[in-house]
Amino acid sequence: MRRHGWSGDIPVDDEEAVRRIVSAARSSIDARGSVSVSDVASELGVTRQTVYRYFPTLDALMAGTALSAVEGFLDRLADDLQSITDPTDAVIEGIAYTLEQLPNDRYLSLVMQPGRASAFAAGVTSETAISFGRSILERFQVDWPAAGFSGRQLDELVEFMLRTLQSFILDPGGPDRHGEELRAFLRRWVAPAVQMHHDSAANTAP
């Protein structure tokens, strides 16, 4: 870590430096609805090169800022959908809820909205994205192993969800589906895949 700048208050380590950069980015978004590397550097009293050392691109900075908001999003999802225990319902609601709530989250929407989703698009199957997807499913009161989803099967289900989300986020297209119309669409085309695996696992269980 470079030992100058930071308005005279040097972070103790790189982890603290990252926290301060993300905090400054969130402050910029709160104040202006957007963020730039120059804004963050100015607020922290560092050079743009210092910010780039931790976040090599603006997309990376926005993705890091969005990631800082994930826990709050997941908590809201758990509160709103905690009564769901069926695996198919959980997948449908996980996708629909995420699509419907993204526009209301000022940080996540930076990287998961049409026209601003390049970071999400590039990393939909990254370790971070898979972790996010697993966290969505794990917030439901569903016994995933008992439903036939564990290990590789659960990871593939998460990937399937993320690829579906990616398609809707990058190209909402038409018709523009919301509410029950969106859920009906997902039940026609996504639910059968989940239900088929669930039924197959139930039939082969000892």
N, C-alpha and C positions, 0 to 999 in steps of 0.2 A: 504494500500500500504506500502511496506517495505521502511524504511526511510534511506537506505544506498545504496552504489553502484552508478550506473549510472554515473560513472566517475565524481562524485561530483556535477552533475547537476540533482537534483531530480525532476521528473515530479510533476506538481501541483496536479494531480489527476489520477485516473485509466484510464480515457479517453485519456489523453495525453500519458500515458505509452503505451497504445495499439497502438496509432498512431506512436510512436517512434519504437516500435517493428516491426510493419508492414513496416515502412520506411526502417528499417535496413534489413528486409527480401527482400524487393524490390531491395535494393542496392546489396545484395548478388546475387540475380538472374541476375541483370544487368551485374555484374562482372564475374560470373562463370556459369550462366545458371542453377544453382540449389541453394538450401538453406538448412541449417541444424540449429538445435537449438543452437549448439555450436558456429557457425558462428555469429548468431544474438547476443548471449550473449557476445561474445568477442568484437564485435563492440560497444555494448552499455555499456560495463564495468559492467555487472551484472552477476550473476550466472545463470546456466541453470535452476535452480529451480525457479528463478524469471520469466523467460520466460514461464515456464510451469504453473505458477500461472495464467497467462492470456490466454495461449493457451496450454491446457493439453496434446496435442499430436502434432506430426509433421504434421499430416493431418489437424488438426485444424489450425495450423499456416499457412499452404499453402492455406487453404480455406479462411482464413481471408485476406491473401495477394491477392488472386484472387478476392475477393469481392471488394477490394479497386480499382480494375481496371474495374469494371462493368460499371460505369457511362461513361467512355470513350468509351467502346464497344457500349453501347446503343446510344451514340451520333453519332458514325460512322454509325450504322444501320439506324438511323433516316435520316441522310444525304443521304445515298445511296438508301434508299427505301421509301422516303417520298411521292412519287407519287402514291403509292398503296392505293386504297380506298375500294377494295373488300375484305370481310372477309376471303374468301377461299384463295385468292391469298396471303393475309397477313400471314395466317398460314403456307402455303407452303414455302413462301420466308423466314419467320421467322425461320423455321427449317433448310432450306437449307443454308441460309446465316450464321447462327450460326455454323453449321457443317463445312462450308468452311472457315470461318474466325478464328476458334479456333486455328489452328496450327500457325497462324500469331500473336497471342496474347501471349506474353511470360509469363504472369501471369495467365490468365484464363486457359491456356493449362496445367498448373501444376495439376489441379484437374479435367479437362474435356478432357483428352486424354486417349486412350487405354493404359493400364498398369500403369496409374497414376491417375485413376479416383475413388479411393476408397472413398474419402470424398464425391464426388458428388453422387456416387452410393448409399451411405448410407443415403443421405439426399435429394433425388430427390423430395420428397413431403414435405420437411421441410418448415417452414415459410419463410426462406431465399430464398429457391429455387422457391417457388411459387411467391414470390415478384419479383424475377428476371424474371420469365416467364411472369408475368403480365406487367412488364416494357417493355418487348419486344413488346407485343401486343399494349400497349398504345402509343408506338412511331409511330405507323402507323396512317395515316389520315383516320381511320375507325370509324364510329359511331357504336360502339359495342352494346349498348342497342337497337338501332334501328334495328340492324341485329339479335336481339334475344339473345344476350349474355350479361347478367348482373348478378351480385350477384353470386349465386351458379353455374349458367351455365358458366359464364366466368371463375370461379375458376376451374371447371371441364375441360374446354377447355385448360386452362393452364396446368393442370395435364396431360392431354392427350398429349400435345406437349412435356412436359418434359419427359414423359415415352418413347415417340418416340425417342427423342434426346438421352436418356440414352441407349436405345438399340443400336443405331448406334455408340455411343461413346465407350461403353464397349465391343462391338463385331462387328467391321466393317465388318468382314467376307468377303465373296465373292458373287457376283462380287463387285468390288470396284467402287461404283457409284459416279460420280461428274457431275457438270454442268447440262446440259439438261437431261442427263440420270437420275440423282438423282431427279430432279424436275418431270420428267415423272412418276417415281416410286411413288413419294408422291402424285401426282395427281390421280393416279389409285386407291390408297388405303387409303390415308388420306383425300383427298378433298371430297369424297362422304359423309363422316360422318359430316364434317363441313357444306357442302351444304344442306344436309338433314335437319339439325337443323335450318339453316337459312330459308329454304323454309317453314318448318313447322311453324316457328314463324311468317313469312309473311302471311301465310294462316289463322292464328288464330288472327291476329291483328284486333282490332275493326275498 
